[in-house]
Amino acid sequence: MILVTGAAGKTGSAVIRILAAHGRSVRALVRRQEQVQPIKELGAQEAVVGDVRSQAIIDQAVRGIRAIYHICPNMSPDEVTIGQAMITAARSSGVEHFVYHSVLHPQIEAMPHHWQKLRVEEQLFEAGLPYTILQPAAYMQNVLAHWDQILEQGRYLVPYAVETRLGMVDLEDVAAAATVVLTQPGHAGAIYELAGAEVLTQTEVAAILSRQLGRPVEAETMSLEEWQRGVRVVGLGDDQIETLIKMFRYYERYGFWGNPHILNWLLVRPPVTFSDFVKRTAQQQPG
């Protein structure tokens, strides 16, 4: 059985769905009881409910598990502590394979959530566990946060300059790569960069949206003040907001992308393009 932590998030849900489609037994670790049924509908056979910062909950979750796909709660200030607790429990339980969902370019100290993931990677090197580290780029699915505005107003708003260059990856490709690593032999000791094939400015992103949606879409820079007002409404705290602002400033100054060859090799096909992602999304989304 495979344990997926952070299972109720978009990444965990995608990984569980594809693992289940491949006939694999999955145990999901979720924070709240109301998340259990949706996760089971995606294909998880079992669920453990509780705070991932609790060693007792972690110990319960890893008992009898062959492999772990560890996703820490997004931008958690406790990522290093949680990672250490997961690694300790995995060693004690005799887990055969620990797969860590890290991030593209965790070496960047200017982005605190990246830097924390590097510290967890370091712990894995020292743990004596068979491990694989996956380092995905920013998701194409992040565009969906603006989907209604894109469709209704033709505006694609980003909190950095529209000239900012990003190499996005389809979450479905990331989940498919995770399934390969979790179900096929030969990936222990590997660090895999999971990046899409294109590096696009936000103006180019808007142009692709325009072509695929058949309506004009313009990329616009929103102020950080406007962005903060929006995310506070949905419950982001001060630490998360500060971390994201640092990320936006890094993106704007340097861009953020990787190389697609590893993902191509894992999937035995080219990564999904942003154009194909928008086409698929337009077919699936209302409006």
C-alpha positions as CSV (number, residue, x, y, z in Angstrom):
1,M,0.0,0.0,0.0
2,I,1.1,3.6,-0.8
3,L,0.6,6.4,1.6
4,V,-0.1,9.9,0.1
5,T,0.2,12.8,2.6
6,G,-1.4,16.1,1.9
7,A,-3.9,14.0,0.1
8,A,-6.8,16.4,0.0
9,G,-4.8,19.1,-1.9
10,K,-4.8,19.3,-5.7
11,T,-1.5,17.5,-6.0
12,G,-2.4,14.7,-3.6
13,S,-5.8,14.3,-5.2
14,A,-4.3,14.0,-8.7
15,V,-1.7,11.4,-7.6
16,I,-4.4,9.3,-5.8
17,R,-6.6,9.3,-8.8
18,I,-3.9,8.1,-11.2
19,L,-2.5,5.5,-8.7
20,A,-6.0,4.1,-8.3
21,A,-6.4,4.0,-12.1
22,H,-3.3,1.8,-12.1
23,G,-4.9,-0.5,-9.6
24,R,-2.7,0.5,-6.6
25,S,-3.9,0.5,-3.0
26,V,-3.7,4.0,-1.4
27,R,-3.9,5.2,2.1
28,A,-4.6,9.0,2.3
29,L,-3.5,11.3,5.2
30,V,-5.9,14.2,5.4
31,R,-6.5,17.0,7.9
32,R,-10.3,16.9,8.3
33,Q,-13.0,14.3,8.5
34,E,-15.0,15.9,5.7
35,Q,-12.1,15.3,3.3
36,V,-12.3,11.5,3.6
37,Q,-15.3,10.8,1.4
38,P,-14.0,12.9,-1.6
39,I,-10.6,11.2,-1.4
40,K,-12.2,7.8,-1.3
41,E,-14.3,8.7,-4.3
42,L,-11.0,9.4,-6.1
43,G,-9.8,5.8,-5.3
44,A,-8.2,5.8,-1.9
45,Q,-8.9,2.6,0.0
46,E,-8.1,4.0,3.5
47,A,-7.8,7.4,5.1
48,V,-6.1,8.6,8.3
49,V,-7.4,11.9,9.7
50,G,-5.3,14.3,11.7
51,D,-2.6,16.9,11.9
52,V,0.5,16.0,10.0
53,R,2.5,17.7,12.8
54,S,1.4,15.0,15.2
55,Q,3.9,12.2,15.5
56,A,1.2,9.8,16.7
57,I,-0.9,10.6,13.5
58,I,2.2,10.1,11.3
59,D,3.0,6.8,13.0
60,Q,-0.5,5.6,12.5
61,A,-0.5,6.7,8.8
62,V,2.8,4.9,7.9
63,R,2.0,1.6,9.7
64,G,2.1,-1.2,7.1
65,I,3.0,1.1,4.2
66,R,5.3,0.0,1.4
67,A,5.9,3.5,-0.1
68,I,5.2,7.1,0.8
69,Y,4.5,10.1,-1.4
70,H,5.0,13.0,1.0
71,I,3.4,16.3,0.2
72,C,3.8,18.9,3.0
73,P,1.0,21.4,3.5
74,N,1.7,24.3,1.1
75,M,4.1,26.9,2.5
76,S,4.0,25.4,6.0
77,P,6.5,27.1,8.3
78,D,6.9,23.6,9.9
79,E,8.0,21.8,6.6
80,V,11.4,20.8,7.9
81,T,10.0,19.5,11.2
82,I,7.2,17.6,9.4
83,G,9.7,16.2,7.0
84,Q,11.9,14.9,9.8
85,A,9.0,13.3,11.5
86,M,7.9,11.6,8.3
87,I,11.4,10.3,7.6
88,T,11.8,9.0,11.2
89,A,8.5,7.2,11.0
90,A,9.3,5.7,7.6
91,R,12.6,4.4,8.9
92,S,11.0,2.9,12.0
93,S,8.2,1.2,10.0
94,G,10.5,-0.2,7.3
95,V,9.1,1.8,4.4
96,E,10.8,0.6,1.2
97,H,10.6,3.8,-0.8
98,F,10.1,7.5,0.3
99,V,9.1,9.8,-2.5
100,Y,9.3,13.5,-1.6
101,H,7.3,16.2,-3.4
102,S,9.8,19.0,-3.4
103,V,10.0,22.0,-5.8
104,L,12.0,23.1,-8.9
105,H,15.2,24.8,-7.8
106,P,14.9,24.4,-4.1
107,Q,18.4,25.9,-3.8
108,I,16.9,29.4,-4.1
109,E,17.2,30.9,-0.6
110,A,15.3,34.1,-1.6
111,M,12.1,31.9,-1.7
112,P,11.7,30.6,1.8
113,H,9.4,27.7,0.9
114,H,12.0,26.5,-1.6
115,W,14.8,26.7,0.9
116,Q,12.8,24.7,3.5
117,K,12.3,21.9,0.9
118,L,16.1,21.8,0.3
119,R,16.5,21.1,4.0
120,V,14.1,18.2,3.8
121,E,16.0,16.9,0.8
122,E,19.2,17.1,2.9
123,Q,17.6,15.0,5.6
124,L,16.7,12.3,3.1
125,F,20.3,12.1,2.0
126,E,21.2,11.3,5.6
127,A,18.3,9.0,6.4
128,G,19.5,5.8,4.8
129,L,16.1,5.3,3.1
130,P,15.6,4.5,-0.5
131,Y,14.3,7.9,-1.8
132,T,13.3,9.7,-4.9
133,I,12.8,13.5,-5.0
134,L,10.5,15.1,-7.5
135,Q,11.0,18.8,-8.2
136,P,8.0,20.2,-10.2
137,A,7.8,23.6,-11.8
138,A,4.8,26.0,-11.2
139,Y,1.6,24.4,-12.3
140,M,-0.4,25.4,-15.3
141,Q,-3.4,24.9,-13.1
142,N,-2.5,28.1,-11.2
143,V,-4.1,30.0,-14.1
144,L,-7.5,28.6,-13.0
145,A,-7.5,31.0,-10.1
146,H,-8.3,33.7,-12.7
147,W,-10.5,31.6,-14.9
148,D,-13.8,33.4,-14.4
149,Q,-12.1,36.7,-14.9
150,I,-10.4,35.5,-18.1
151,L,-13.7,34.3,-19.5
152,E,-15.9,37.1,-18.4
153,Q,-13.6,40.1,-18.7
154,G,-10.7,39.0,-21.0
155,R,-8.2,39.9,-18.3
156,Y,-5.4,37.7,-17.1
157,L,-4.0,39.3,-13.9
158,V,-0.6,38.5,-12.4
159,P,1.2,40.0,-9.4
160,Y,4.4,40.6,-11.4
161,A,5.5,42.1,-14.7
162,V,3.8,40.7,-17.8
163,E,7.3,40.1,-19.3
164,T,8.0,37.6,-16.5
165,R,9.1,34.3,-18.1
166,L,7.8,31.1,-16.5
167,G,8.1,27.4,-17.5
168,M,4.9,25.8,-16.3
169,V,4.0,22.1,-16.0
170,D,0.7,20.4,-16.1
171,L,-0.3,18.9,-12.8
172,E,-1.6,15.8,-14.6
173,D,1.9,15.2,-15.9
174,V,3.4,15.6,-12.4
175,A,0.9,13.1,-11.0
176,A,1.6,10.7,-13.9
177,A,5.4,10.9,-13.3
178,A,4.8,10.3,-9.5
179,T,2.9,7.2,-10.4
180,V,5.7,5.9,-12.6
181,V,8.2,6.5,-9.7
182,L,6.0,4.9,-7.2
183,T,5.1,1.8,-9.2
184,Q,8.1,1.0,-11.3
185,P,11.6,-0.1,-10.1
186,G,14.8,1.7,-10.6
187,H,14.1,5.2,-9.3
188,A,15.7,5.1,-5.8
189,G,18.4,7.7,-5.3
190,A,17.1,9.9,-8.1
191,I,16.2,13.6,-8.2
192,Y,13.9,14.4,-11.0
193,E,13.2,17.9,-12.3
194,L,9.6,18.0,-13.6
195,A,9.3,21.0,-16.0
196,G,7.2,21.8,-19.1
197,A,8.7,22.3,-22.5
198,E,7.9,26.0,-22.9
199,V,9.1,29.2,-21.3
200,L,6.4,31.8,-21.7
201,T,6.0,35.4,-20.8
202,Q,2.7,36.3,-19.3
203,T,1.8,38.2,-22.5
204,E,2.4,34.9,-24.4
205,V,0.3,33.1,-21.9
206,A,-2.6,35.6,-22.6
207,A,-2.1,35.1,-26.4
208,I,-2.5,31.4,-26.1
209,L,-5.6,31.9,-23.9
210,S,-7.0,34.2,-26.6
211,R,-6.3,31.6,-29.4
212,Q,-7.8,28.7,-27.6
213,L,-10.8,30.4,-26.1
214,G,-11.6,32.4,-29.2
215,R,-11.8,35.7,-27.4
216,P,-9.4,38.5,-26.6
217,V,-7.4,38.0,-23.4
218,E,-4.9,40.6,-22.1
219,A,-2.2,40.1,-19.5
220,E,-2.2,42.8,-16.8
221,T,0.0,43.4,-13.8
222,M,-2.0,43.8,-10.6
223,S,-0.5,45.6,-7.6
224,L,0.7,43.6,-4.7
225,E,-1.8,45.5,-2.6
226,E,-4.7,44.4,-4.7
227,W,-3.4,40.8,-4.7
228,Q,-3.1,40.8,-0.9
229,R,-6.7,42.0,-0.5
230,G,-7.9,39.1,-2.6
231,V,-5.9,36.4,-0.9
232,R,-6.7,37.6,2.6
233,V,-10.4,37.0,1.8
234,V,-9.7,33.3,1.1
235,G,-7.7,32.9,4.4
236,L,-4.0,33.3,3.6
237,G,-2.1,34.4,6.6
238,D,0.8,36.9,7.0
239,D,3.6,34.3,6.7
240,Q,2.1,32.8,3.6
241,I,1.6,36.2,2.0
242,E,5.1,37.3,2.8
243,T,6.5,34.1,1.3
244,L,4.5,34.5,-1.9
245,I,5.5,38.1,-2.3
246,K,9.1,37.0,-2.1
247,M,8.4,34.4,-4.8
248,F,6.7,36.9,-7.1
249,R,9.6,39.3,-6.8
250,Y,12.1,36.5,-7.6
251,Y,10.0,35.5,-10.6
252,E,9.8,39.0,-11.9
253,R,13.6,39.5,-11.6
254,Y,14.9,36.2,-12.8
255,G,12.0,34.1,-14.3
256,F,11.5,30.5,-13.3
257,W,11.8,27.4,-15.5
258,G,13.6,24.1,-16.0
259,N,14.3,21.5,-18.5
260,P,11.6,19.1,-19.9
261,H,13.8,16.1,-20.8
262,I,13.4,14.2,-17.5
263,L,9.6,14.5,-17.6
264,N,9.6,13.5,-21.3
265,W,11.7,10.4,-20.4
266,L,9.5,9.4,-17.4
267,L,6.2,9.8,-19.3
268,V,7.6,8.4,-22.6
269,R,6.0,11.3,-24.4
270,P,6.5,15.1,-24.5
271,P,5.0,17.1,-21.6
272,V,1.6,18.7,-22.2
273,T,1.9,22.2,-23.8
274,F,0.1,25.2,-22.3
275,S,-2.0,25.4,-25.4
276,D,-3.2,21.8,-25.0
277,F,-3.8,22.4,-21.3
278,V,-6.1,25.4,-22.1
279,K,-7.9,23.5,-24.8
280,R,-8.6,20.6,-22.3
281,T,-9.6,23.0,-19.6
282,A,-12.0,24.9,-21.8
283,Q,-13.7,21.6,-22.6
284,Q,-14.0,20.6,-18.9
285,Q,-14.8,24.0,-17.3
286,P,-18.3,25.6,-17.3
287,G,-18.6,28.6,-19.6
